[in-house]
Amino acid sequence: MKIFKKKDADFAGSIMGISGEYAEAIFRLDRDETVTIGRDPKTCHIVMDENCEKISRTHCSIRCNLKNGAYTVHDHSRNGTFINGMRIAHDVDVDVPRGSVLAVGDMSNTFRLN
């Protein structure tokens, strides 16, 4: 995974920070790459501040599905992962369309799945 600021045609998708700790950051997803968000720097690609109590050590994982252009989000947390304001089921893969907004823990850290 790489942080980038310019257009790049050779990637599967991107996660763009909207609000919170990673506002305006863009994370590129390469083919067949799974990105994990959480507080544990040993297991997560996008590492949230250790003081974010509502975000789990390993909060959620995101994978771009090249077959249908959507994303698969998996919630590993206790406090929830939200897609477009709705809490998704815990410990289940959920397919979501590009352009969806993902929030971790609460609505203060949000990302757009592009």
Secondary structure, 3 states (H helix, E strand, C coil): CEECCCCCCCCCEEEEEEECCCCCCEEEECCCCEEEEECCCCCCCEECCCCCCCCCCCCEEEEECCCCCCEEEEECCCCCEEECCEECCECCEEEECCCCEEEECCCCCEEEEC
